[in-house]
Amino acid sequence: MSDFAPKARAATDALRDLFPPTPLLKNAHLSERYGADIWLKREDLSPVRSYKLRGAFNAMRKVRAARPGQIDFVCASAGNHAQGVAFVCAHFGVKGRIYMPVTTPEQKILKTRTFGGDAVEIVLEGDFFDETQAAAKAYSAQAGAHFLSPFDDHDVIEGQASVAVEMLEQLGEVPDHLVLPVGGGGLSAGMLSYLRAVGADTHLTLVEPAGGASLTAALKIGAPQTIEIADTFVDGAAVARIGDRTFDVLRSVSPRDVRIAPENRICVTIQEMLNLEGIVLEPAGALSVNVLGDIADQIVGKTVVCVTSGGNFDFERLPEVKERAQNWQGLKKYFILRLPQRPGALRDFLDLLGAEDNITRFEYLKKNSRNFGSVLIGIETERAGSFAELEDRVASRGFGFRDITDDNILADFLI
């Protein structure tokens, strides 16, 4: 990789035909909270609101140079990679065929079509991403097109390294600490390769979502492995298998420097950044900021850069984000209440609620042949400790009261 640094700089220079460097901005709120100089590398402010077009641009640029004449590009993605490929296809005036799962939300399809215009064709195929990707690769082989991987490609990795090139130029020094999200590993492999190539001595923390920690799994056995995605909320980073090429770079990372971010806690960060800073981050884009509390003792007095990798957030998800954030903060819970079927029983229960408790969901099915009925009840509060007090009061009155907030099967079915 001795020539990686000049190649990354050449990719960065070429990108200037597409867009200017994304901002590197010091964040006063986070700096004060953690006692450090915290800077945000705002990839959420790129033309497609993520860093993904960097790798797509570099790979397409190099493939076109190596294969003169007409060449079409194919990718499989339901998110940022699709939008990056579409944008670059329109820039170069080449044809792109973008495969998306049939279940892709219309909003993502529309954004991809908007970026690509007449240059791209969108094909909806497969209920699951593996089926979609298989169809894209099969078409590429049959049509002689170039399949563009979202991360496991040397030229893509090289293109993502342009984030590190810009960061060092903008900061004017090497940061003490760099915090990066990791999904398939393209961004982290690219930035780490460049920092190593230029001899930059910076401490690296990588962050994965709890529901899709493929790097953590790979580091345990020393090779990529396919894992089951337990939660798809962080769709930009919950990857079932880290790339082979990206893992070749990341295998030397200490497991201690790979942090796991719970999805519900990420929602707290999304809310805080939106409400306090006016910064719109998608779940994967919030990973680097979310983990700062976990490494607070390592960064006091240090210069820290967090890469906010994307801002493609669908505001229809805000109710879900609020719900999950309240769950993490202990401010909202769901219960199954066993209520005696007698006059006044409901009033007796309501009298047990505290002044801070607010009922947000109430479903009761009365069955005359039974002595008790079941109630699904959702309660919000202003103070997390009030739930323990409420449960004690309910138990003292003999009501059956079961917390189902974290019972995924029941919660999915009932809520």
C-alpha positions in Angstrom: 0.0 0.0 0.0 3.0 2.3 -0.4 1.3 4.2 -3.1 -2.0 4.5 -1.3 -1.5 8.1 -0.1 -0.9 9.7 -3.5 -3.8 7.7 -5.0 -6.1 8.9 -2.3 -5.0 12.5 -2.9 -5.5 12.1 -6.6 -9.0 10.8 -5.9 -9.7 13.8 -3.7 -8.5 16.2 -6.4 -10.7 14.6 -9.0 -13.7 14.8 -6.6 -13.5 18.6 -6.9 -15.2 18.3 -10.2 -18.2 17.0 -8.3 -18.4 18.9 -5.1 -16.3 21.0 -2.7 -14.9 19.5 0.5 -17.5 18.8 3.1 -17.2 21.1 6.2 -15.2 20.2 9.3 -16.9 22.1 12.1 -16.1 22.4 15.7 -19.2 21.6 17.9 -19.4 23.8 21.0 -22.1 21.7 22.6 -20.3 18.4 22.4 -17.0 20.0 23.3 -18.3 21.5 26.5 -20.1 18.2 27.4 -17.0 16.1 27.1 -14.3 18.6 27.9 -12.6 18.1 24.5 -12.2 19.9 21.2 -14.8 17.9 19.2 -15.1 18.4 15.5 -17.7 17.0 13.1 -16.7 16.0 9.6 -20.0 16.7 8.0 -20.5 14.0 5.3 -24.2 14.6 5.8 -23.7 17.8 3.8 -22.4 16.1 0.6 -24.6 16.5 -2.5 -26.3 13.1 -1.7 -26.1 13.6 2.1 -23.6 10.8 2.6 -20.0 9.9 1.8 -21.0 7.1 -0.5 -20.6 9.0 -3.7 -16.9 9.4 -3.0 -16.2 5.7 -3.5 -18.7 5.4 -6.4 -17.1 8.3 -8.2 -13.5 7.1 -7.8 -14.4 3.5 -8.8 -16.3 4.7 -11.9 -13.6 7.2 -12.8 -11.0 4.4 -12.8 -13.0 1.8 -14.5 -13.9 4.2 -17.3 -10.2 5.1 -17.7 -9.2 1.4 -17.8 -12.0 0.3 -20.2 -12.4 2.9 -23.0 -15.8 2.9 -24.7 -19.3 2.4 -23.5 -19.6 0.6 -20.1 -22.7 0.4 -18.0 -22.6 0.2 -14.2 -24.8 -1.9 -11.9 -25.3 -1.8 -8.1 -27.6 -3.3 -5.5 -28.7 -1.0 -2.7 -31.7 0.5 -1.1 -29.9 3.4 0.4 -26.9 5.8 0.2 -24.9 3.7 -2.2 -27.7 3.7 -4.7 -28.0 7.4 -4.5 -24.3 7.9 -4.8 -24.1 5.7 -7.9 -27.1 7.4 -9.5 -25.5 10.9 -8.9 -22.2 9.8 -10.4 -23.8 8.1 -13.4 -25.6 11.4 -14.2 -22.3 13.3 -13.8 -20.4 11.1 -16.2 -23.3 10.6 -18.6 -23.1 6.8 -18.3 -25.9 4.2 -17.9 -26.6 2.8 -14.5 -28.9 -0.1 -13.5 -29.8 0.0 -9.8 -31.3 -3.0 -8.2 -33.4 -2.4 -5.1 -35.5 -4.8 -2.9 -39.2 -4.8 -3.7 -39.8 -3.6 -0.1 -37.7 -0.4 -0.6 -39.7 2.7 0.6 -41.0 4.9 -2.2 -39.1 7.9 -0.7 -35.7 6.2 -1.3 -36.7 5.1 -4.9 -37.7 8.7 -5.7 -34.5 10.2 -4.3 -32.4 7.7 -6.3 -34.4 8.5 -9.5 -34.0 12.2 -8.8 -30.2 12.0 -8.6 -29.8 9.8 -11.6 -32.5 11.1 -13.9 -32.4 9.5 -17.4 -29.0 8.0 -16.7 -30.3 5.3 -14.4 -32.8 2.5 -14.5 -34.2 1.2 -11.2 -35.1 -2.5 -10.9 -37.1 -3.7 -8.0 -36.3 -7.4 -7.4 -36.2 -9.6 -4.3 -37.8 -9.4 -0.9 -34.4 -9.5 0.8 -31.1 -7.8 0.0 -29.3 -11.0 -0.7 -31.8 -11.8 -3.5 -31.5 -8.3 -4.9 -27.7 -8.4 -4.9 -27.7 -11.9 -6.6 -29.9 -10.5 -9.3 -27.7 -7.5 -9.9 -24.6 -9.7 -10.1 -26.3 -12.1 -12.5 -27.3 -9.3 -14.8 -23.8 -7.8 -14.7 -22.2 -11.0 -15.8 -24.8 -11.6 -18.5 -24.6 -8.0 -19.9 -20.9 -7.4 -19.5 -21.6 -4.5 -17.1 -19.5 -3.5 -14.2 -20.9 -4.4 -10.7 -20.0 -1.7 -8.2 -19.7 -3.0 -4.7 -20.8 -0.5 -1.9 -17.6 -1.2 0.1 -15.6 -4.3 -0.8 -13.7 -2.8 -3.7 -10.2 -1.3 -3.7 -11.2 1.7 -5.7 -14.2 2.4 -3.5 -12.0 2.2 -0.4 -9.5 4.6 -2.0 -12.3 7.0 -2.8 -13.6 6.9 0.8 -10.1 7.8 2.0 -10.7 11.3 0.6 -12.6 12.0 3.8 -9.2 11.6 5.7 -7.4 13.7 3.1 -9.8 16.6 3.5 -9.9 16.2 7.3 -6.1 16.6 7.7 -6.0 19.5 5.4 -8.9 21.3 7.1 -7.8 20.6 10.7 -4.1 21.5 9.9 -2.9 18.8 12.3 -3.5 15.1 13.1 -6.4 14.7 15.5 -5.7 12.9 18.8 -8.8 10.7 18.3 -10.9 9.8 15.3 -14.4 8.2 15.7 -15.9 6.4 12.7 -19.0 4.4 12.0 -18.4 1.0 10.5 -20.8 -1.1 8.5 -19.2 -2.9 5.5 -15.9 -1.2 6.3 -15.3 1.0 3.2 -15.1 4.3 5.0 -13.1 3.0 8.0 -10.7 1.0 5.8 -10.1 3.9 3.5 -9.5 6.5 6.2 -7.3 4.1 8.3 -5.2 3.2 5.2 -4.5 6.8 4.5 -3.6 7.7 8.0 -1.2 4.8 8.2 0.3 5.7 4.8 1.1 9.3 5.9 2.3 8.2 9.4 -0.5 9.9 11.3 -0.5 8.9 14.9 -4.2 9.1 15.9 -6.2 6.9 18.1 -9.1 5.2 16.3 -12.5 4.2 17.7 -14.9 2.3 15.4 -18.6 2.1 16.2 -21.1 -0.6 15.1 -24.8 -0.9 15.8 -25.7 -3.6 18.3 -28.1 -5.2 15.8 -25.4 -5.8 13.1 -21.9 -5.9 14.6 -20.1 -7.7 11.8 -16.6 -6.3 12.5 -16.8 -7.5 16.1 -17.8 -10.9 14.9 -15.0 -11.0 12.4 -12.4 -9.9 14.9 -13.3 -12.8 17.2 -12.4 -15.5 14.7 -10.0 -13.5 12.6 -12.0 -13.6 9.4 -15.3 -12.2 8.0 -18.4 -14.2 8.9 -22.0 -13.9 8.1 -24.1 -12.9 11.1 -27.8 -12.5 11.6 -29.1 -8.9 11.6 -31.0 -8.6 14.9 -32.2 -5.0 14.3 -32.4 -3.2 10.9 -32.9 0.3 12.4 -29.4 1.4 11.6 -29.8 0.4 8.0 -26.8 2.3 6.8 -24.4 0.2 9.0 -26.2 -3.0 10.0 -24.3 -5.2 7.6 -24.4 -9.0 7.8 -20.9 -9.5 6.7 -18.0 -7.1 6.6 -16.0 -7.0 3.3 -13.0 -9.3 2.7 -10.9 -6.4 1.4 -12.0 -4.0 4.1 -11.3 -6.6 6.8 -7.8 -7.0 5.5 -7.2 -3.4 6.6 -9.3 -3.6 9.8 -8.1 -6.9 11.2 -5.3 -5.1 13.1 -7.8 -2.9 15.0 -8.0 -3.9 18.7 -11.4 -5.2 19.7 -11.2 -2.7 22.6 -11.4 0.1 20.0 -14.6 -1.3 18.5 -17.6 0.0 20.4 -21.2 -1.2 20.1 -24.0 1.3 20.1 -27.5 0.2 21.1 -30.2 1.3 18.6 -32.5 2.9 21.2 -29.5 5.0 22.5 -28.8 6.1 19.0 -32.3 7.5 18.8 -31.5 9.8 21.8 -28.5 11.2 19.8 -30.6 11.7 16.7 -33.1 13.7 18.8 -30.5 15.7 20.6 -28.6 16.7 17.4 -31.8 17.7 15.7 -33.3 19.6 18.6 -30.2 21.2 20.0 -28.0 21.6 17.0 -30.4 21.6 14.0 -28.3 18.7 12.5 -30.3 16.0 10.7 -28.5 12.6 11.0 -29.6 9.2 9.8 -29.1 6.4 12.4 -25.7 5.4 10.9 -24.7 9.1 10.7 -25.3 9.4 14.5 -23.0 6.5 15.5 -19.8 8.4 16.0 -21.5 11.1 18.2 -23.5 8.5 20.1 -20.4 6.6 21.4 -18.6 9.7 22.8 -20.0 9.0 26.3 -18.5 5.5 26.2 -15.0 6.9 25.6 -15.3 10.1 27.6 -12.4 9.2 29.9 -10.1 8.8 26.8 -10.9 12.1 25.1 -10.8 14.7 27.9 -8.5 17.6 26.7 -8.0 16.0 23.3 -8.8 17.0 19.7 -11.4 14.6 18.5 -13.0 14.2 15.0 -16.3 12.4 14.6 -17.4 11.6 11.0 -21.2 12.1 10.7 -21.5 9.8 7.8 -25.0 10.5 6.5 -28.1 12.6 6.9 -30.7 10.7 4.7 -33.3 10.6 7.4 -37.0 10.0 6.6 -39.0 12.2 8.9 -41.8 9.7 8.9 -39.5 7.7 11.2 -39.6 10.5 13.9 -42.3 8.8 16.0 -40.3 5.6 16.0 -37.2 7.6 17.0 -39.0 9.3 19.8 -40.5 6.0 21.1 -37.1 4.3 21.1 -35.4 7.2 22.7 -37.9 7.3 25.5 -37.5 3.6 25.9 -33.7 4.0 26.4 -34.2 6.9 28.8 -36.7 4.9 30.8 -39.5 7.4 30.1 -42.0 5.2 28.3 -43.1 1.6 28.9 -45.8 -0.8 27.8 -47.6 -3.1 30.2 -50.2 -5.9 30.2 -52.5 -5.1 33.1 -54.8 -7.9 34.5 -57.9 -6.0 35.6 -60.7 -7.5 37.7 -64.0 -7.3 35.8 -65.9 -5.4 38.5 -67.2 -1.8 38.7 -64.6 0.6 39.8 -61.5 -1.6 39.1 -60.3 0.8 36.4 -60.7 3.8 38.7 -58.7 1.9 41.4 -55.8 1.5 38.9 -55.9 5.1 37.7 -55.7 6.3 41.3 -52.3 4.6 41.5 -50.7 6.7 38.7 -48.4 9.4 39.8 -48.7 13.1 38.8 -45.9 12.7 36.2 -47.5 9.6 34.6 -49.4 10.0 31.3 -51.4 7.2 29.6 -50.6 7.2 25.8 -52.1 3.8 24.8 -55.1 1.9 26.3 -56.7 -1.2 24.8 -59.2 -3.2 26.9 -61.0 -6.4 25.8 -63.9 -7.3 28.1 -64.9 -10.9 28.2 -68.1 -11.6 30.2 -67.2 -15.2 30.8 -64.0 -14.3 32.7 -63.3 -12.7 36.0 -60.4 -10.7 34.7 -59.7 -8.8 31.5 -56.4 -7.8 29.9 -55.4 -4.2 29.2 -52.5 -3.1 26.9 -51.4 0.2 28.4 -48.6 2.6 27.4 -47.4 5.1 29.9 -45.0 8.1 29.5 -43.4 9.8 32.5 -41.1 12.7 33.1 -38.8 10.8 35.5 -37.5 7.3 34.9 -37.6 6.3 38.6 -41.4 6.8 38.7 -42.0 3.4 37.0 -40.4 1.4 39.8 -42.6 3.4 42.3 -45.7 2.7 40.1 -45.0 -1.0 39.9 -44.6 -1.2 43.7 -48.0 0.6 44.2 -49.7 -1.7 41.6 -48.2 -4.8 43.2 -49.5 -3.7 46.7 -53.0 -3.6 45.3 -52.8 -7.1 43.8 -53.1 -6.2 40.1 -51.3 -8.3 37.6 -48.8 -6.0 35.9 -46.3 -7.3 33.2 -43.7 -5.0 31.5 -43.6 -6.0 27.9 -41.5 -3.1 26.7 -38.4 -5.2 25.9 -40.3 -8.3 24.8 -39.7 -8.0 21.1 -42.2 -10.6 20.0 -45.1 -9.3 22.1 -44.2 -5.6 21.4 -44.0 -6.2 17.7 -47.4 -7.9 17.7 -49.3 -5.6 20.0 -47.6 -2.2 19.6 
